[in-house]
Amino acid sequence: MRAALPASSFRVVLCVSGVTRIITVDRRRRENGTTEEEDKEEMKNKVSSSQVSVKRRTWSWQQYLNEQKAEAAPPTLFTQDQSCPSRRTGFKVGMKLEGIDPLHPSMFCVLTVAEVIGCRLRLHIDGYSECYDFWVNADSADIRPAGWCKEHNHKLHPPKGHSETEFDWQDYLQSSGSPAAPPTLFTCRPTACEFQVGMKLEAVDKKNPGLVCVASVADVIDDRFLVHFDNWDDTYDYWCDGSSPYIHPVGWCEEHGRPLTAPQGHPSPENFVWEDYLQETGSTAAPSPAFTLRAPHGFQVNHRLEAVDRRNPMLIRVATVTDTEDYRVKIHYDGWSSQFDVWLDSDHCDLHPVGWCQRTGHPLEPPPGSSPLPSPSQGVCPTAGCRGVGHIKGAKYTGHHSAFGCPYSDINMRKEVVLPDRLGGERSVTLVPVSLSQQDQQPHRRGVQVKQESTDVPLLLPLGKRKRLTDRLSQPTKFLRVKQEEEELPLRTISSAESSLQAALHQSVFLSAMSAQPGRDLSLCWEQHRKLLPGVARIHADAVQCWSVQQVSDFIESLPGCEEQAQQFRDEQIDGRAFLLLTQRDIVRIMSIKLGPALKIYNSILMFKHAEDKGQSQPLDKSQSDAEENSQSQTEENNQSQAEERSQSGAEDKGQSDIPDSST
């Protein structure tokens, strides 16, 4: 009898509790005029909020700082864009807007809010795969309300399948059944800018910080302008303001004794003169007073902060500053291997002060093992520290349960996922790059004092376009291709032999092409040229000029890995004279030849042109030539063997069942 009483009382209490809750809700509904559905939604939000609060209480920044005897980076070191927003975001999933494509910074696209976490938005480019989705903060300067482009005379690129001239926002919103994001949700910014479209300047290539190049102001919006490198495509453009350390007035390189990279295709890059170029292009130099270099940042080593996970951008992690430069910081994710460390600009929008996540309602990922309560998803993924959140293949999947889908697994640290550029053609983009941490451990820098990690580069990185790579001379070339019709993105491993060949070709081609004195640099690399492309050094340009179309084709076929391109040269009827006139732009962009073969072909042309200038080209003796040919043959056999292994690995990957995004 005594055992039955608690059960009976428990049932009564539940009933009373239920009645009380119903009465309370009904009373509130009468007072506020809300519907039952609205109350359910509010109750759901409260439950979610309480769960987040419980999780936060399990890990404390203050306690962690005390344990580590560390200091949080002072909030005054962060810019306004990095600090907590002044208001809560009102963006909702499904809202439409306009924004800049991070892979094509000159293009405004039609976007949809696909996900909202705190004050961060995952944006989807309408008409394209979720793989091109990207994250921004709600107060980002890169997003604008629907109709902004038309109002401000900017070109809007409509969703795939829609005509640029006939696209109408009202019709599109009505046909899609989606609302436009209200203009009040967007942040107003200063409008003062002394730069004007068409002005010339000298600018650092942020993907290759060792280069300072001829550049133009391609666009101006509010207080920012778009830096465009003359005669290159827009994937290397970037937005900045007048205080950026990456821009300089015309004549800066000459004044500081630095080499200036002339525009691609310039007839005499080694004799580039600004006055002549400004007159030829009918342009003016940006005024020197417009360049207002900001002071170096104040971050110090061991400062703690919160940072977006660059391999899994839906997450924000506890992080530490482990190294600094005047305008950049090296970020280490606490509890993770240093192979995940990244260099970022000190004002990068992915860096936030301690407490930012808590104030904005964004979950914070504590260091693995530091939270007393395990995560519900812990144990699903075999990778230590990973909770199974996110996927190596991007936003198409919200989670994973195996090493094949884990962004942090060892097998994926040696692979990169690539997909076609959404604009088409042979160009490709990298969804997740190969880790290059082992390269960072090499003591030599070939005299170039730059870090190997990219700075301020979107997670989707363009490949197969321009590769001016002084900061990647010793790194493997990342050249992989995915057929456009393939829905699943295969993972491929780069062989060490192929990587070293591509990297060395990068060095010899681009050092000679971009140098102020290409002949001198080419002579310094002559021995390396002979070893990489045996036989080329024996041929002079005078002989090449007399080649027939068939002889050119035969030569292309003799280059390692260029057999498929030989037929293309025959089809285009390229004889010896035309062959010597080909530029890098012709080979890569007009003939659409893939990057690897293009490097070897262009490298050969450079060697032909400079063979006579060198004055002597010692032929290889037969034994050495045979040895190198055998070595090359062995390399190709190894590549073929590894390709078969990659194919098998891809089949295993396809067999893994991952967690698709329920929203798609």
Disulfide bonds with the S-S distance in Angstrom:
none
